[in-house]
C-alpha cells in the first residue's frame, strides 16, 4: 500500500510540474511594432496590421507596448470604438505609464488604440486575433514576414514627422530593451521550479 501511495504522489507532482513547464514554454512575448514600438507610425494603420499579420497570438501570450509615459497610452476597446477611434465602451482602464505588458487572457478579437490627440486616426491602433491555444493558430502565409523588416526599418529614422508625436522617435530605442518581459515569463518558471522542488522533497520523505 505504501508503494502505491508513493507512486501516486510522485505521478501527481510530476504532472503538475510538467503542466507548468509546458505553460512556460508556450508563453510568447510580442513586442508591439518590434523596433518602432508603440507610436504614431509613418506608414499609417497598415504598419500595425502588417506587424500583427506576421505573428501568432494565443491565450497566455503577452503584448509588450513600448512607449514613453505621457507621450502615448493604451486602451482596449470593442471593434466599433476601434473603427471610429473612440474611447467609448472601453474595456478596462487607460494605461498611461509605459512600457507595459498585457497578458492575453481570452481568445477572440482584441482591439487597442492610443487615445491621445489624433494618434489613433494617424494609425496608432492594433487589431489582433487570439486563439485558445498555440495548436489552434492557422499557419502564417509566407508572403507576410518579408514585409516586416522593411516597415520597422523605415519608420525609426523618419518617425519624427508627425507633429503630435515628436518625443517618441528619440526615446523609442531606449524603451526597446526587452527587459520588461522576463519578469512575467520567469514567474511561471519559478512556479515550475517550485513544484519540481516539492516533488523532490516528497520523494525524499517517502523513500
KELUMZA-891092 format. One record per residue (C-alpha): residue number from 1; residue in one letter; y, x, z. Coordinates in pm, whole numbers, plus 50000, padded with zeros to 5 digits. Example, Ala and Ser with C-alpha at 12.3 -4.5 7.8 and 13.67 -1.06 7.14 Angstrom:
2
num->1; residuo->a; y->49550; x->51230; z->50780 $
num->2; residuo->s; y->49894; x->51367; z->50714 $
# end
This chain:
207
num->1; residuo->x; y->50000; x->50000; z->50000 $
num->2; residuo->x; y->50241; x->50282; z->50085 $
num->3; residuo->x; y->50192; x->50450; z->49749 $
num->4; residuo->x; y->50252; x->50123; z->49562 $
num->5; residuo->x; y->50570; x->50059; z->49760 $
num->6; residuo->x; y->50685; x->50416; z->49695 $
num->7; residuo->x; y->50623; x->50376; z->49322 $
num->8; residuo->x; y->50822; x->50052; z->49313 $
num->9; residuo->x; y->51117; x->50215; z->49492 $
num->10; residuo->x; y->51111; x->50515; z->49258 $
num->11; residuo->x; y->51097; x->50293; z->48948 $
num->12; residuo->x; y->51378; x->50072; z->49082 $
num->13; residuo->x; y->51617; x->50360; z->49141 $
num->14; residuo->x; y->51516; x->50522; z->48813 $
num->15; residuo->x; y->51600; x->50207; z->48616 $
num->16; residuo->x; y->51940; x->50175; z->48786 $
num->17; residuo->x; y->52023; x->50539; z->48718 $
num->18; residuo->x; y->51919; x->50503; z->48353 $
num->19; residuo->x; y->52139; x->50195; z->48307 $
num->20; residuo->x; y->52442; x->50376; z->48446 $
num->21; residuo->x; y->52376; x->50682; z->48230 $
num->22; residuo->x; y->52347; x->50465; z->47919 $
num->23; residuo->x; y->52671; x->50288; z->48009 $
num->24; residuo->x; y->52845; x->50624; z->48046 $
num->25; residuo->x; y->52721; x->50744; z->47708 $
num->26; residuo->x; y->52811; x->50417; z->47533 $
num->27; residuo->x; y->53169; x->50412; z->47657 $
num->28; residuo->x; y->53418; x->50534; z->47394 $
num->29; residuo->x; y->53786; x->50613; z->47442 $
num->30; residuo->x; y->54003; x->50520; z->47141 $
num->31; residuo->x; y->54348; x->50680; z->47137 $
num->32; residuo->x; y->54555; x->50417; z->46958 $
num->33; residuo->x; y->54713; x->50566; z->46646 $
num->34; residuo->x; y->54548; x->50902; z->46717 $
num->35; residuo->x; y->54816; x->51173; z->46677 $
num->36; residuo->x; y->55111; x->50934; z->46632 $
num->37; residuo->x; y->55031; x->50743; z->46949 $
num->38; residuo->x; y->55179; x->50400; z->47023 $
num->39; residuo->x; y->55513; x->50399; z->46843 $
num->40; residuo->x; y->55706; x->50233; z->46560 $
num->41; residuo->x; y->55510; x->50354; z->46255 $
num->42; residuo->x; y->55697; x->50458; z->45943 $
num->43; residuo->x; y->55420; x->50301; z->45734 $
num->44; residuo->x; y->55470; x->49957; z->45888 $
num->45; residuo->x; y->55193; x->49733; z->46022 $
num->46; residuo->x; y->54939; x->49878; z->45779 $
num->47; residuo->x; y->54937; x->50202; z->45983 $
num->48; residuo->x; y->54757; x->50047; z->46281 $
num->49; residuo->x; y->54548; x->49820; z->46056 $
num->50; residuo->x; y->54416; x->50128; z->45877 $
num->51; residuo->x; y->54355; x->50306; z->46207 $
num->52; residuo->x; y->54159; x->50011; z->46352 $
num->53; residuo->x; y->53955; x->49970; z->46032 $
num->54; residuo->x; y->53815; x->50321; z->46078 $
num->55; residuo->x; y->53698; x->50254; z->46436 $
num->56; residuo->x; y->53418; x->50059; z->46601 $
num->57; residuo->x; y->53504; x->49877; z->46924 $
num->58; residuo->x; y->53256; x->49748; z->47182 $
num->59; residuo->x; y->53280; x->49592; z->47526 $
num->60; residuo->x; y->53329; x->49874; z->47780 $
num->61; residuo->x; y->53529; x->50092; z->47540 $
num->62; residuo->x; y->53881; x->50200; z->47634 $
num->63; residuo->x; y->54205; x->50171; z->47436 $
num->64; residuo->x; y->54441; x->50455; z->47530 $
num->65; residuo->x; y->54804; x->50374; z->47448 $
num->66; residuo->x; y->55018; x->50691; z->47445 $
num->67; residuo->x; y->55386; x->50605; z->47473 $
num->68; residuo->x; y->55700; x->50707; z->47660 $
num->69; residuo->x; y->55785; x->50487; z->47959 $
num->70; residuo->x; y->56084; x->50260; z->47882 $
num->71; residuo->x; y->56067; x->50350; z->47512 $
num->72; residuo->x; y->55776; x->50113; z->47439 $
num->73; residuo->x; y->55544; x->49870; z->47615 $
num->74; residuo->x; y->55208; x->49699; z->47557 $
num->75; residuo->x; y->55135; x->49327; z->47579 $
num->76; residuo->x; y->54816; x->49144; z->47487 $
num->77; residuo->x; y->54884; x->48815; z->47309 $
num->78; residuo->x; y->54694; x->48546; z->47115 $
num->79; residuo->x; y->54685; x->48557; z->46735 $
num->80; residuo->x; y->54974; x->48313; z->46688 $
num->81; residuo->x; y->55204; x->48527; z->46902 $
num->82; residuo->x; y->55076; x->48841; z->46728 $
num->83; residuo->x; y->55159; x->48698; z->46385 $
num->84; residuo->x; y->55509; x->48591; z->46492 $
num->85; residuo->x; y->55573; x->48895; z->46715 $
num->86; residuo->x; y->55634; x->48668; z->47011 $
num->87; residuo->x; y->55558; x->48733; z->47377 $
num->88; residuo->x; y->55488; x->48364; z->47444 $
num->89; residuo->x; y->55144; x->48264; z->47576 $
num->90; residuo->x; y->55080; x->48628; z->47664 $
num->91; residuo->x; y->54752; x->48744; z->47817 $
num->92; residuo->x; y->54818; x->48940; z->48134 $
num->93; residuo->x; y->55137; x->49126; z->48218 $
num->94; residuo->x; y->55351; x->49352; z->48004 $
num->95; residuo->x; y->55262; x->49717; z->48062 $
num->96; residuo->x; y->55581; x->49922; z->48067 $
num->97; residuo->x; y->55459; x->50254; z->48211 $
num->98; residuo->x; y->55285; x->50486; z->47967 $
num->99; residuo->x; y->55047; x->50624; z->47883 $
num->100; residuo->x; y->54795; x->50357; z->47982 $
num->101; residuo->x; y->54423; x->50294; z->47936 $
num->102; residuo->x; y->54296; x->49940; z->47877 $
num->103; residuo->x; y->53924; x->49866; z->47912 $
num->104; residuo->x; y->53787; x->49616; z->47659 $
num->105; residuo->x; y->53606; x->49369; z->47884 $
num->106; residuo->x; y->53539; x->49083; z->47641 $
num->107; residuo->x; y->53408; x->49051; z->47287 $
num->108; residuo->x; y->53611; x->48896; z->47005 $
num->109; residuo->x; y->53956; x->48948; z->46857 $
num->110; residuo->x; y->54218; x->49132; z->47065 $
num->111; residuo->x; y->54587; x->49148; z->46975 $
num->112; residuo->x; y->54851; x->49384; z->47119 $
num->113; residuo->x; y->55224; x->49414; z->47048 $
num->114; residuo->x; y->55530; x->49605; z->47167 $
num->115; residuo->x; y->55792; x->49357; z->47291 $
num->116; residuo->x; y->56094; x->49590; z->47282 $
num->117; residuo->x; y->56362; x->49529; z->47019 $
num->118; residuo->x; y->56215; x->49471; z->46675 $
num->119; residuo->x; y->55933; x->49721; z->46727 $
num->120; residuo->x; y->55662; x->49463; z->46659 $
num->121; residuo->x; y->55838; x->49337; z->46345 $
num->122; residuo->x; y->55853; x->49700; z->46230 $
num->123; residuo->x; y->55475; x->49736; z->46262 $
num->124; residuo->x; y->55407; x->49828; z->46626 $
num->125; residuo->x; y->55123; x->49581; z->46663 $
num->126; residuo->x; y->54746; x->49623; z->46685 $
num->127; residuo->x; y->54464; x->49384; z->46598 $
num->128; residuo->x; y->54101; x->49478; z->46671 $
num->129; residuo->x; y->53762; x->49307; z->46682 $
num->130; residuo->x; y->53541; x->49392; z->46978 $
num->131; residuo->x; y->53164; x->49349; z->46961 $
num->132; residuo->x; y->52950; x->49268; z->47263 $
num->133; residuo->x; y->52752; x->49593; z->47230 $
num->134; residuo->x; y->52754; x->49904; z->47008 $
num->135; residuo->x; y->52444; x->49782; z->46823 $
num->136; residuo->x; y->52632; x->49470; z->46706 $
num->137; residuo->x; y->52902; x->49673; z->46529 $
num->138; residuo->x; y->52877; x->49649; z->46149 $
num->139; residuo->x; y->52879; x->49980; z->45960 $
num->140; residuo->x; y->53224; x->50104; z->45863 $
num->141; residuo->x; y->53298; x->50134; z->45493 $
num->142; residuo->x; y->53318; x->50490; z->45366 $
num->143; residuo->x; y->53645; x->50431; z->45184 $
num->144; residuo->x; y->53850; x->50379; z->45501 $
num->145; residuo->x; y->53808; x->50702; z->45703 $
num->146; residuo->x; y->53958; x->50935; z->45438 $
num->147; residuo->x; y->54288; x->50747; z->45463 $
num->148; residuo->x; y->54307; x->50805; z->45839 $
num->149; residuo->x; y->54403; x->51176; z->45828 $
num->150; residuo->x; y->54682; x->51114; z->45577 $
num->151; residuo->x; y->54852; x->50841; z->45781 $
num->152; residuo->x; y->54873; x->51030; z->46113 $
num->153; residuo->x; y->54992; x->51345; z->45934 $
num->154; residuo->x; y->55292; x->51186; z->45765 $
num->155; residuo->x; y->55443; x->50973; z->46046 $
num->156; residuo->x; y->55475; x->51251; z->46305 $
num->157; residuo->x; y->55739; x->51460; z->46126 $
num->158; residuo->x; y->55925; x->51158; z->45988 $
num->159; residuo->x; y->55876; x->50911; z->46271 $
num->160; residuo->x; y->56234; x->50969; z->46382 $
num->161; residuo->x; y->56362; x->50747; z->46101 $
num->162; residuo->x; y->56352; x->50412; z->46287 $
num->163; residuo->x; y->56686; x->50393; z->46465 $
num->164; residuo->x; y->56548; x->50198; z->46762 $
num->165; residuo->x; y->56273; x->50449; z->46839 $
num->166; residuo->x; y->56423; x->50796; z->46814 $
num->167; residuo->x; y->56298; x->50933; z->47151 $
num->168; residuo->x; y->55930; x->50883; z->47069 $
num->169; residuo->x; y->55861; x->51143; z->46797 $
num->170; residuo->x; y->55981; x->51432; z->47011 $
num->171; residuo->x; y->55776; x->51317; z->47310 $
num->172; residuo->x; y->55457; x->51190; z->47147 $
num->173; residuo->x; y->55289; x->51532; z->47111 $
num->174; residuo->x; y->55328; x->51581; z->47487 $
num->175; residuo->x; y->55162; x->51244; z->47553 $
num->176; residuo->x; y->54871; x->51305; z->47316 $
num->177; residuo->x; y->54662; x->51505; z->47566 $
num->178; residuo->x; y->54351; x->51300; z->47624 $
num->179; residuo->x; y->54364; x->51375; z->47995 $
num->180; residuo->x; y->54439; x->51009; z->48070 $
num->181; residuo->x; y->54089; x->50902; z->47965 $
num->182; residuo->x; y->53842; x->51123; z->48156 $
num->183; residuo->x; y->53907; x->50964; z->48499 $
num->184; residuo->x; y->53777; x->50629; z->48371 $
num->185; residuo->x; y->53469; x->50764; z->48197 $
num->186; residuo->x; y->53398; x->51015; z->48471 $
num->187; residuo->x; y->53390; x->50736; z->48728 $
num->188; residuo->x; y->53083; x->50599; z->48552 $
num->189; residuo->x; y->52928; x->50945; z->48565 $
num->190; residuo->x; y->52996; x->50956; z->48938 $
num->191; residuo->x; y->52810; x->50626; z->48983 $
num->192; residuo->x; y->52520; x->50753; z->48776 $
num->193; residuo->x; y->52509; x->51076; z->48976 $
num->194; residuo->x; y->52522; x->50876; z->49298 $
num->195; residuo->x; y->52219; x->50671; z->49202 $
num->196; residuo->x; y->52028; x->50980; z->49093 $
num->197; residuo->x; y->52110; x->51136; z->49431 $
num->198; residuo->x; y->51991; x->50822; z->49609 $
num->199; residuo->x; y->51671; x->50838; z->49407 $
num->200; residuo->x; y->51612; x->51198; z->49519 $
num->201; residuo->x; y->51683; x->51108; z->49882 $
num->202; residuo->x; y->51448; x->50809; z->49867 $
num->203; residuo->x; y->51171; x->51026; z->49721 $
num->204; residuo->x; y->51230; x->51286; z->49994 $
num->205; residuo->x; y->51189; x->51030; z->50270 $
num->206; residuo->x; y->50889; x->50859; z->50118 $
num->207; residuo->x; y->50684; x->51167; z->50023 $
# end
